[in-house]
Amino acid sequence: MSTPKRSNSSRLYVPEPQFRPGDTPDYSHIAVPVAHTPPRPDPLCDPHETVPHATKLIRVLRFSGEAAGDWVPEISAEALRGALRDLVLTRAMDDRMFNMQRQGKMSFYMKSAGEEAVSVGHAMALRDADMIFPTYRQQGILIHRGASIKEMMCQCLSNSGDPLDGKSIPVLYSFKKHGFFSISGNLGTQLIQGVGWGMASAYKNSDEIASVFTGEGATAEGDFHYALNFASTYRAPCIINVVNNQWAISSFQGIAAGEGETFAARGTGYGLATLRVDGNDILAVYAATKWAAERARKGGGATLIEHFTYRKSGHSTSDDPTKYRPENEPDVWPFGDPVDRLKGHLIHIGEWDEDRHAALEEEAKLEIRETYKAAEAMGNLSGETQVNDYTMFEQVYEHALPHLDEQKRMFAAERD
């Protein structure tokens, strides 16, 4: 038997994305499942029964518009039309706010284009009393839960209508009354907080659950693993959502070990029930969330869901995606667009048509335009924010600090 030759030196492997600017993106390596598998197990099954679900892909909607497979949920046509309106309204708001940032009306914005079904489908499957620990691309949850779009805009404009008095970065929304935990810009930090909230709910014998979001990039952080460990050990009633939109700012998902096993598979190592879902299929997102929520409420513990989707726009208004990926890459993503897929399904079942959809889009644009005008009237960055400057010294610490009191007096003297 020959002995294999050994190299005297090792080489560092650095993952590289398959396509760079100027390349022609080819997703033929991604197999879109024809059969809508895997099957739907009992929500209280042993976690190990979901191991196949971590590497396959749960889908409901075919590109023909037909819904098929074990995961087809029972949702009325009226609810689906409402969901479509939420998707279209979310996208219209994103477009408006992005354009206003470019005009200098606000400092920063982040769009959720291509990922709207993750938020809206997830929110539809939860109760309003369930606490969401979101990232900055879950605008659709707020819109579905009936949050004031004007107040969302004011929080972005940091104006006199902002209940946070401009103390937060735009898009890091805070809506306690809608069960929407204040967003942390450092995504991983909220993972363990969300799991802790779920543990507290169980301790109080409540059936309210927590749902926490992160991007695939933050799964490389310690917070993610701490959260999975606690969720598994204490069977916390929560859902841990990994939104795999392929990019963590300009780093492609391979930098977070995405070239190996799926992100969903990380849950199996902790003994968690794990699902991997087509994130552009709102019915699949709804069905998987409904399954995980039932499991959590009945004492089955936490579920990790990977939402396999694609970020159509840049990471934020500070990012130019054409610097690191082909310009047409979002257009050839093999799982399509979430708005188009739900629209196609409603047309397929005879509950929608192209004319009604065009009217809906125009209605959404008008509503967003008029709402924005009302929000901007309360101030914006390019003019006067109309925020009382003294609020910078208030509601930061529970008790006033001597050095801040002194700074406040100095500030007042200069203003006089």
N, C-alpha and C positions, 0 to 999 in steps of 0.2 A: 504494500500500500504506500503510495507516495504521500509525502508530507507537504501540505500547502505552503506556498511561499509567504513569508511574512514581510510586511513593509516596515522599514526602520522609522517611518514617520507617519503620523496620522494627519488627516486633512479635516478642517472644520467645514461642515456642511451648512450653508446658508440658504434657506428656502427662497425661491424666486417665483413671482407670479408667471403664469403661462403666457400672458400677453402684456405688451407694453405699448405706449403711444406709437401709432403708425402701423401696428400689427393688425391683422384681420382676425378677430376673435372667433374661435371655433369651439363650441361646447359639445362636440360629438362624444367627448369622453364622459359626459354626464348622461346617464341613462334615465330617461323619463319613464317611470313604471307604467306599463300598459294595464296590467292587472292591479286593481286597487287594493293592495295588501299592505301590511299584514292584517290578520283578522282582529276584531275587537274583543279583548278578553273581559272577564268580569272585573269591575273596578276594584274589588277587594282581593284580587288574585295575589299570589306570591310575587314579590318584585322580580324574581328571576324569570318568571314567565314573560316578562316584557323585554328580555335581552334582545330578541330578534327585532323588536320595535325601535331599538336604538340605532340600528344600522340600515333598516329599510326606510320607507317613506310613506306616511299616512296621507292618502289623497282621497278626495270625494268627487271633485269636479273634473270631468273630462273636458278636453278643449272643444268638443262639440257642444258643450253646455249641459250635457247629461250628468246627473248625480248617480254614482254607483258605488257598490261595496258595502261592507259591514258597518262603516262609520257614517253612513248617511243619517243626518240628524232630523228630528221633527221640528221644523221651523215653518211658520205660516208665510204665505206670500207677502202679506202685509209687513211682517217683521223683516223679510228680506229686502223689500223696497225701502224700508227705513234704514237698514244697514247700508244699502247702496247710497242713500242720501248722505249718511254719515261719512262714507268714503269720499264722495265727491266734495262735500263741504270741507273736509280736512285738507284735501288737495288744493281747493280754491283758496283757503286761508293761507296755506304754505306759499302759494305763488304770490299772493298779495304781500305778505310780510317779507318775503325774500326781495321783492322789488322795492319795497319801502326801505329796507336796509341799504340797498344799493343807492338810494337817493339820500342817504345820510339821516334818515328819520329815527333810526335805532342803531345800536352798536353791533349787533350780532343776531344771527338767526340760524336755525337748523331745521331742514326739511325732512319729512318722513316719506317722500315720494317712493313708491314701490313697496312700502312696508305697511300701508294703511290697514290691510286686512288682519295683520297680527294684532293691532290694537283694538279695532272695532269688533272683530270676531271674538277676541278674548273677553272684552267687556260684556258682550251680549250673553256670555255663558256664566257670568258671575252675578252675585247679588250686590246691590248697591252698598250694603253694609260691609262687604269684604274690602280689606285694605290693600290698595295697590302701592307698590314701591317701584315707581317707573324710572325709565331713562328719559332722555330729552327727545325721543321720537314716538312717544305715546300720546300725542295730541288727540288721537282718535278716541281714546278712553274718555277724556274729558268731554269731548263733543257728544259721545254716546250717552254719557251720564247727565247731560243737560247743563254742564257748566256754562257760565256766561262767556261767550266768545269775545265780547267787548272787554271783559275783565282780563281774559287771556292776552288780548292785544295790549291793554294798558300795562300789564306786567312786562311785556316785551318793550314797550315804549318808555318804561320807568317814569311815568308821568303822575299827575295828581290823582288819577284813577287807580293807581297801583296800590293795593293794600299793603305791599311790602315796602312802600316808600322808596323804591329804586335800590333796595339793598341787595338784590339778587341779580345774577346774570340773566339777560333775556332768555326765554324758553325754559328756564328752570322753575317751572310753575309750582305753585303751592295752593292747594284747594282742599283744606281739611274737611269742609262740609260735603265734599264729593268723594271722600275716602281716598284721596290722592296725596300721598306723602310728599313733602317738599323734595324736589329732585336734587340729587347730588351730581355735580359735574364729573366727579371721579366715580365712575360707574360701580366699581366693585364694592364700595363702602356700604351700599344699601342692601347687599345680599344678606349679610349676617343680621342686619337690623330687621329685615323682613322675616327671616326665620325666627328671630327672637319675638317678634310680634305674634307670629303664629303660635309659638310655644306659650306665650302669655294667654292667648285666647283659649288654648286647651286647658291651661291651669285654672282658668275661670269657668270651665265647663261651658264655654260658648261654642256655637257652631259656626261662628264667623271665621273665615280663613284669610290668609295673607297670600298675595301674589307678587313676586319680586322679579324684576327684569334686569338683564345685563346684555352686553354685546359679546360676540364670540372672543374678541380680543381680551376682555377682562377675565376670561376663564383661566388665563395664565397667571392671574394674581392670587395671592394667598387667601384673600377674602372669599373667593369662590370656593376654595377647598374647606375653609373653616365652616362656611355655610352648609355645604353638603354633609360635612361630618356631624354637625349639630342636628340638621334636618333628619338624618338617618338614625342617629343615636336616640333622639327623643321623639321620633315619629311626628314631627311638627306638622300641623295641618296647613300646609302651604304648597304653592306651585312655584318652582324655580324656572324661569323662562330665559333661555339663551337665544337671542335673536342673531342668527348667523346671516348677516347681510353681506358677507364676503370681504368686507374691508373694515379695519380699525384705523380710522383716519386714512393715512396713505399706506399702511401696512396691510398686506393681504392676509387672509386667514391662516395661511401656512406658518406665519411667524408665531401664532399661538398653537402650534402643533396640529393645525388643521389638515396637514397632508397625511397624518396617520389615521387613527380611527375617528369616527364622527365625534362631534362635541357632545351629542346625547350620550354616547357610550361612557362618558366620564361618570355619569350617574350610576351605572351598573356596578362600578367598582366600590361604591359606597352602599350598595344594597338598596338603592332607590328604584322605584318604578320609573321607567324612562320611555318617552315617546319622541319620535322624530317626525315632524309635520311639514308638509308643503305650505310655507308661510304665505304664498300668494293665492291660496285656496281658502277663502273665508269659512266655508262650510267645514273643512278639515280642522281649521284652527278652533272653531266653535266646538266641534265634536270632541277634540282632544282635551280642551279646557273643561268641558262639561264632565268628561270622564275623570279627570284629575281632581276637580272640585268635589265630585261625589265621593271619591276615594278619601280625600282629606276630611270631609265632614263626617264620614262614617268610621273614622279612627284608623284608616289604612295607612296614614302617613303621607309624606311628601312625594311629589312627582317632579321629575325634571323633564321639561319639554324643549327640544331644539326646534326653532322655527326657521326653516331653510328658505331664505329669501334673498333679495338683492337690493342694495342701496342705489337708487337711480341717480341721485344728485350727489354733490360733494358732501364731505363730512359736515361742513358748516359754511357760512359765508366767508370764512377765512381760508377756505380750501379750494384749490383748482384741480379737480380730478383728471383733467386732460393731461396733467403733468406725469401721471403714473398709470393710467389705463387708457385703452383705445376709446376714442370719443363716442363710437357707436356701440360700445359694449352693452350698455343698458338695454338697447333696442333688440338685441339678439339673445337675451337671457331666455333659456329654454322653457321656463315655467310661466312666461307671459306676465301680464299686468293684472294686479288684483281687482281693479275697477272693471276692466274689460271682461274678466272671467265671471264675475258676479252678474254683470249686465248680460252676458251671453247665456247664463243659466236662466235668468228671469225671462229672457226672450224665448228660450227653448221650451219653457213650461207655459208659455202664453200669457205671462203676467207683465210684459214690458215690450217696448219697441223703440226703434231708433229715434223717432220724433219725440217721444216722452223723455228719452235720455238727453237729447239736445236741449229740451226745455228745462230739465233738471239742472244741467250744467250752467245754463244762463241764469237761472234762478239763484243758484249757489253763488255765482260770481257777483250778482247784484246784491245779495244779502251781505256778503263779505265786504263789498265796496262800501255800502252804506254803514255797516257796523264799524268799519275802520275809520270812516269820516268822524263818527261820533267819538271814537276812542282818541283820535288825533286831536280833536278839539280840546282835549284835556292836557295837551302838551306833547312835545316830542323833542328828540335830541338836537335837531337842527335849529330849533327856536328856543322856546322856554318850556322846560319840563313842568313848570308850575308846582313842583314839589317844594315843600317848606325845607329850606336848607338845614334847619335845626334838627330835623329828624335823623341826621347822620349820628347824632349823639344819643339817640333814644332807642329803646327796644333792642339793644345789642347785648347788654348784660342785665341780669335780673336786678342788681342793685347798682346805683350810680357809683362810678369810680372817681376819686378825687382828681386825678390828672385829666380825665375827660371833662369834669365840671370846670376845671381851669381853662381847658381849651375852648369850651363853650363860651365862657365869659370873654376870653380874648377875641373869639370870632364875633361876638355881639358888639364888642367895642370897635372892631374894625368896620363892621357894617354901619355903625352909627356915625 
